[in-house]
Amino acid sequence: METNSDNFENEELKQLASKKVVKLKSFYKHTFLYAVAMILYFLKEYTELPLHALPLQFLNGVVVIIWTAVYVGSAIDMFVSFKIFGQEWEEKKLRSLLEKKNKTQKWE
């Protein structure tokens, strides 16, 4: 039989997993947009295609460099944080937070 703290812990783990999935989904969307933008940038710069529509005229080297830096930063945040702060760390941190919460709740 599960206790309230087990239910709460399972609910917290589900919320944590849900946040990870949302973050990963957002990263995949960013990857898709970045790839499309890079293809358009290279087509614009290195071919003679007339890609001078309003949004594409602002896609220049500076924008590409900044966007690449942001993309690399988000990739590092996504995958390195998963390696450093893996499932084991998250469970340990969650348990410690739950223990602190149980210690402060003296009315139970």
N, C-alpha and C positions, 0 to 999 in steps of 0.2 A: 504494500500500500504506500502510495506516495504522500509525502507531507506537503505542506504549503511551500516550504523552502525549496523542495525539489521541483514543484510546479513553477515556482518563480524563477529558479535557475534555468529550467528548460525553456521558459518563455524568453528569458534574457538571451540565451544562446540562439534561439530562433530569430530574435530581433537583430542580433549581431550578424548572423548569417545573411539575413535579409539586407542589411546595410552593405555587406560585402558584395552581394549579387548586384545591387543597384549601382555600386561604385564600378564594378567590372563592366556592367552594361553601358554605363556612361563612357568608360574608357574605350570600349569597342566602337561606340558611335563617334567618338573623337578620332579614333584611328581611321575610320572610314572617311570622314570629312577631310582629314589631313591628307590621306592618299589621293582623294579626288582633287584637292587643291594643288598638290605637288604635280600631278599629271597635267593639270591646266597650266600651271606656272611653266613647266618645261615645254609644253606645246607653244605657249605664248612667246617664250624667250628664244627658243632654239629652232622653231619652224617659222615658216612664213604664213601661217594661218592668221587670218584677221580676227583675233580674239580681243577685241577692244570694247566689249560691252561694258556697261556701267560698273558692275561689281568686279569684273576682271581687270579693269584699268588700274585698280588700287592694289592688285596683287603684284608687288615688286619684291626686290631682294631683301629689303629691310623687314617687310612683313613676314616673308618666308623665314628669315633668321629668327625673328622673335617667336613665331609660331613653332618653329622647330625646338627652340629652347623650352617653351612651355610644354610641348609634347614630350620631350625627353624627361623633363621634370615630373610630369604626371606618370610616365612609365616607371620611373624610378620609385616614385611614391607608391604606385600600385604593386609592383612586383618585389621590390626590396623590402617594403614594410611587411609583405606577406611572409617573406623568408625570415626576417628578424623577429617580427611579432607574429609568430605562427599560432596554430590552434592551441598548442600546449601553453603558450604564454597567455593567450586570451582566457583560457579556462582557469589558469592560476589567478589571473587578475580578477576575474569574475568572482571566484571563490573568496578572495580577500575582501572585495567590496561587499559581498553578501555577509561575510562575517562581521565586518564593521557595522553594517546596517542592523544585524541581529543584536550586536552589543549595545547599540544606541537605543533600540526599542526595548524598553524595560517593562512595558505594559503587558507583554505576552506571558 
